C-alpha cells in the first residue's frame, strides 16, 4: 500500500539508513554483542560463552550456510533440544535470509519426513541423540539434503548421519561475514509445524516484523528488566521458544541451556546459575 503524500511534513523526510530500518530480531544480538561483548550469553554445562563469541559463532554459521548455497527463501531444518547450536541457528539462519524450521524432537519418522519435504528443507542440522529416527526419515525422501551432526557431549551419542559435525561446519565460515537484516521486514524468518493434530503437520510462517514485535511484547508482559538469567525449560522448537530466543537477547541476558526437563537439574540450575 502506497502512503499518500501529505504535504510539508514529507519534504526532505524520506526513508534513509539514518532514520529507518526493517524490524528484525537480528538487530538484538548485533547490538548486545557490540555494547556488552564480555557479558555471559550462554551456559551449557561447563561451556560458557560471552556475547562476542555467540555473535561470532552465529556469523560463522551464516557464512558457512551461504557457502553451501543457502540464501533468501531457503529452508534450514533443525532437530535439537535447547543447546547452544539451536540458539545460534535462530540468528545465523535468518542472517542468510533463509528460514529456520525447528522441528519437534518428539516427532516420528513419518512426520519428520513430511515436514522436510513439505518445508522444502535444503539443510538439516540434527543432534546425534535423534539419529535413529532422523535416518529413517531421510530414507523416506526422494532427494538428498546437506546434513550436519551436532555432537553434544551432554547428549546421547547416536550414529553420525551427517556430512560433517556442527563445529567442523561453522569453522568453514568467515569471521568477517557481513551481518545483515532482511530486505523486507515481511520476509519469513521461521517456519513452524504443528504436532499431535489430525492428518499431516500444518506449517505456520513467522516474519521478521512479527518475531521482533512478539519478542518485545514478551519482555513487556513478563516485566523483564535489567540483565535476567533465563532457564530454557521451554523448548526452542515450540514456536521458536515463543520468541524468547530473540527477546531475552535484547536484554543482554544470559541463556541457561537445558537438554531435557529434569526436576533435580532445574532446581540445581536455578540455585547454581542465579536464574531469575
C-alpha positions as CSV (number, residue, x, y, z in Angstrom):
1,X,0.0,0.0,0.0
2,X,1.4,3.4,-1.1
3,X,1.1,6.1,1.5
4,X,-0.2,9.3,0.0
5,X,1.9,12.4,0.3
6,X,0.6,14.8,3.0
7,X,2.5,18.0,2.2
8,X,5.2,19.8,4.1
9,X,5.9,17.0,6.5
10,X,7.1,14.8,3.7
11,X,9.6,17.3,2.3
12,X,13.1,16.0,2.8
13,X,11.8,13.3,5.2
14,X,12.1,10.3,3.0
15,X,13.4,7.0,4.4
16,X,17.1,6.5,4.6
17,X,19.6,4.4,6.6
18,X,19.8,7.1,9.4
19,X,16.0,7.1,10.1
20,X,14.6,3.8,9.0
21,X,15.3,0.1,9.3
22,X,13.3,-3.0,8.7
23,X,12.2,-4.5,12.0
24,X,14.0,-7.7,12.7
25,X,15.2,-9.5,15.9
26,X,18.6,-10.0,14.2
27,X,19.4,-6.5,15.4
28,X,19.2,-7.6,19.0
29,X,22.3,-9.8,19.0
30,X,24.2,-7.3,17.0
31,X,23.6,-4.5,19.5
32,X,24.1,-6.7,22.6
33,X,27.4,-8.1,21.3
34,X,28.5,-4.5,20.5
35,X,27.6,-3.0,23.8
36,X,28.2,-5.9,26.2
37,X,30.7,-8.2,24.4
38,X,32.1,-9.8,27.6
39,X,28.8,-10.5,29.3
40,X,27.8,-14.1,29.5
41,X,25.4,-15.1,26.8
42,X,25.0,-18.9,27.0
43,X,25.7,-21.5,29.7
44,X,25.6,-25.2,28.8
45,X,27.0,-27.4,31.5
46,X,30.7,-26.5,31.7
47,X,30.5,-24.5,28.5
48,X,30.4,-20.7,28.8
49,X,30.1,-18.2,26.0
50,X,30.0,-14.4,26.0
51,X,28.1,-12.3,23.6
52,X,31.1,-11.6,21.4
53,X,31.6,-15.3,21.0
54,X,28.0,-16.1,20.4
55,X,27.7,-13.4,17.8
56,X,30.8,-14.7,16.1
57,X,29.5,-18.3,16.1
58,X,26.2,-17.1,14.6
59,X,28.1,-15.2,11.8
60,X,30.2,-18.3,11.1
61,X,27.1,-20.4,10.8
62,X,25.5,-17.9,8.4
63,X,28.7,-17.7,6.3
64,X,29.1,-21.5,6.2
65,X,25.5,-21.9,5.0
66,X,25.9,-19.2,2.3
67,X,28.9,-21.0,1.0
68,X,26.8,-24.1,0.6
69,X,24.2,-22.2,-1.4
70,X,21.7,-21.2,1.3
71,X,20.0,-17.9,0.6
72,X,16.7,-16.0,0.6
73,X,13.7,-18.3,0.9
74,X,15.8,-21.5,1.6
75,X,14.7,-23.6,4.5
76,X,17.2,-24.9,7.1
77,X,15.7,-27.5,9.3
78,X,16.8,-28.2,12.9
79,X,16.2,-31.1,15.2
80,X,17.8,-30.4,18.5
81,X,17.0,-29.7,22.2
82,X,17.8,-26.5,24.0
83,X,21.6,-26.3,23.3
84,X,23.9,-23.5,22.0
85,X,23.8,-24.7,18.4
86,X,20.0,-24.4,18.3
87,X,20.2,-20.9,19.8
88,X,22.8,-19.8,17.3
89,X,20.6,-21.1,14.4
90,X,17.9,-18.6,15.4
91,X,20.3,-15.8,14.3
92,X,22.6,-17.5,11.8
93,X,20.0,-19.0,9.6
94,X,17.9,-15.8,9.0
95,X,21.1,-13.8,8.6
96,X,21.4,-15.6,5.2
97,X,17.8,-14.5,4.5
98,X,16.9,-18.2,4.8
99,X,14.2,-19.6,7.0
100,X,14.7,-21.6,10.2
101,X,12.5,-24.7,10.6
102,X,12.9,-26.0,14.2
103,X,11.3,-29.5,14.3
104,X,9.8,-31.1,17.4
105,X,12.3,-33.7,18.7
106,X,9.3,-35.9,19.6
107,X,8.1,-36.3,16.0
108,X,8.2,-39.7,14.5
109,X,10.0,-40.5,11.2
110,X,6.9,-40.2,9.1
111,X,6.2,-36.7,10.4
112,X,9.8,-35.6,10.1
113,X,9.9,-36.8,6.5
114,X,6.7,-34.9,5.7
115,X,8.0,-31.7,7.3
116,X,11.3,-31.9,5.5
117,X,9.6,-32.5,2.2
118,X,6.7,-30.0,2.7
119,X,9.0,-27.3,4.0
120,X,11.5,-27.9,1.2
121,X,14.4,-28.1,3.6
122,X,17.8,-27.6,1.9
123,X,19.9,-28.3,5.0
124,X,19.2,-30.4,8.2
125,X,21.1,-29.7,11.4
126,X,20.4,-32.6,13.8
127,X,21.6,-33.7,17.3
128,X,23.0,-37.2,17.2
129,X,20.7,-38.3,20.0
130,X,17.9,-38.4,17.4
131,X,19.9,-40.0,14.6
132,X,17.9,-43.2,14.5
133,X,14.6,-41.5,13.8
134,X,16.3,-38.9,11.6
135,X,17.9,-41.6,9.4
136,X,14.6,-43.3,8.9
137,X,13.0,-40.0,7.9
138,X,15.9,-39.2,5.4
139,X,15.5,-42.7,3.8
140,X,11.9,-41.8,3.0
141,X,12.9,-38.7,0.9
142,X,13.4,-38.8,-2.8
143,X,16.2,-36.2,-2.6
144,X,19.4,-35.5,-0.8
145,X,19.9,-32.9,1.9
146,X,23.0,-31.4,3.4
147,X,23.0,-33.0,6.9
148,X,25.1,-31.6,9.8
149,X,25.5,-33.6,13.0
150,X,25.6,-31.8,16.4
151,X,27.9,-33.8,18.6
152,X,26.9,-32.6,22.1
153,X,28.9,-34.2,24.9
154,X,25.9,-33.8,27.2
155,X,23.6,-35.8,24.9
156,X,23.3,-39.5,23.9
157,X,25.7,-40.0,21.0
158,X,23.8,-41.9,18.3
159,X,25.1,-42.8,14.9
160,X,26.6,-40.0,12.8
161,X,24.3,-39.4,9.8
162,X,25.7,-36.1,8.5
163,X,28.3,-34.9,6.1
164,X,30.1,-33.0,8.9
165,X,29.9,-32.1,12.6
166,X,28.4,-28.7,13.5
167,X,31.8,-27.5,14.8
168,X,33.5,-28.6,11.6
169,X,30.8,-26.9,9.5
170,X,30.8,-23.5,11.2
171,X,34.6,-23.4,11.1
172,X,34.3,-23.2,7.3
173,X,32.6,-19.9,7.7
174,X,34.3,-16.5,7.6
175,X,34.6,-14.4,10.8
176,X,34.3,-11.2,8.9
177,X,30.9,-12.2,7.5
178,X,28.8,-9.1,7.0
179,X,25.7,-9.2,9.3
180,X,22.6,-8.0,7.6
181,X,18.9,-7.9,8.2
182,X,16.0,-8.8,5.8
183,X,15.3,-7.0,2.6
184,X,11.8,-6.6,3.8
185,X,10.5,-7.0,7.4
186,X,7.6,-9.0,5.9
187,X,10.1,-11.7,4.8
188,X,9.9,-15.1,6.5
189,X,12.2,-15.7,9.5
190,X,11.0,-19.1,10.6
191,X,8.7,-22.0,9.7
192,X,7.0,-24.0,12.5
193,X,4.8,-27.1,12.3
194,X,2.1,-28.4,14.5
195,X,2.3,-31.9,16.1
196,X,-0.2,-34.2,17.6
197,X,-3.0,-32.9,15.3
198,X,-5.2,-34.9,12.9
199,X,-3.6,-35.5,9.5
200,X,-0.2,-34.2,8.5
201,X,1.5,-31.4,10.4
202,X,0.5,-27.9,9.5
203,X,3.1,-25.2,8.8
204,X,3.0,-21.6,10.1
205,X,5.3,-18.9,8.9
206,X,6.7,-16.1,11.1
207,X,8.1,-13.0,9.5
208,X,10.8,-10.7,10.9
209,X,8.4,-8.0,11.9
210,X,6.2,-10.4,13.8
211,X,9.1,-12.0,15.6
212,X,10.5,-8.6,16.5
213,X,7.2,-7.4,18.0
214,X,6.4,-10.6,19.7
215,X,9.8,-10.7,21.3
216,X,9.4,-7.2,22.7
217,X,5.9,-7.9,23.8
218,X,7.2,-10.8,25.8
219,X,9.6,-8.5,27.6
220,X,6.8,-6.1,28.5
221,X,4.3,-8.8,29.5
222,X,6.8,-10.5,31.8
223,X,8.2,-7.3,33.2
224,X,11.7,-8.4,32.3
225,X,14.3,-5.7,33.2
226,X,18.0,-5.4,33.8
227,X,20.0,-8.5,32.7
228,X,18.0,-11.5,33.6
229,X,19.2,-15.1,33.6
230,X,16.8,-17.2,31.6
231,X,16.5,-21.0,32.1
232,X,15.4,-22.9,29.0
233,X,12.6,-25.2,30.2
234,X,10.5,-24.1,27.2
235,X,11.6,-26.0,24.0
236,X,13.1,-23.7,21.4
237,X,11.3,-25.8,18.8
238,X,7.9,-24.6,20.3
239,X,7.2,-21.5,18.2
240,X,10.9,-20.6,18.5
241,X,10.6,-20.7,22.3
242,X,7.7,-18.2,21.9
243,X,10.3,-15.8,20.6
244,X,12.2,-15.7,23.9
245,X,15.2,-16.9,21.8
246,X,15.3,-13.4,20.4
247,X,13.6,-11.3,23.1
248,X,15.8,-12.3,26.0
249,X,18.8,-11.4,23.9
250,X,17.6,-7.9,23.6
251,X,18.1,-7.5,27.3
252,X,21.7,-8.6,27.3
253,X,20.6,-11.6,29.3
254,X,22.1,-15.0,30.0
255,X,20.6,-18.1,28.5
256,X,20.9,-21.3,30.5
257,X,20.5,-24.3,28.3
258,X,18.7,-27.5,29.3
259,X,18.7,-30.6,27.1
260,X,15.7,-32.1,28.9
261,X,13.4,-31.1,31.7
262,X,14.5,-33.0,34.9
263,X,13.3,-31.5,38.2
264,X,16.5,-32.0,40.1
265,X,18.5,-30.4,37.3
266,X,16.1,-27.5,37.1
267,X,16.5,-26.7,40.8
268,X,20.3,-27.1,40.6
269,X,20.5,-24.6,37.8
270,X,18.1,-22.1,39.4
271,X,20.3,-22.2,42.5
272,X,23.7,-22.5,40.9
273,X,23.3,-20.1,38.0
274,X,21.2,-17.5,39.7
275,X,18.2,-18.0,37.4
276,X,15.8,-15.0,37.7
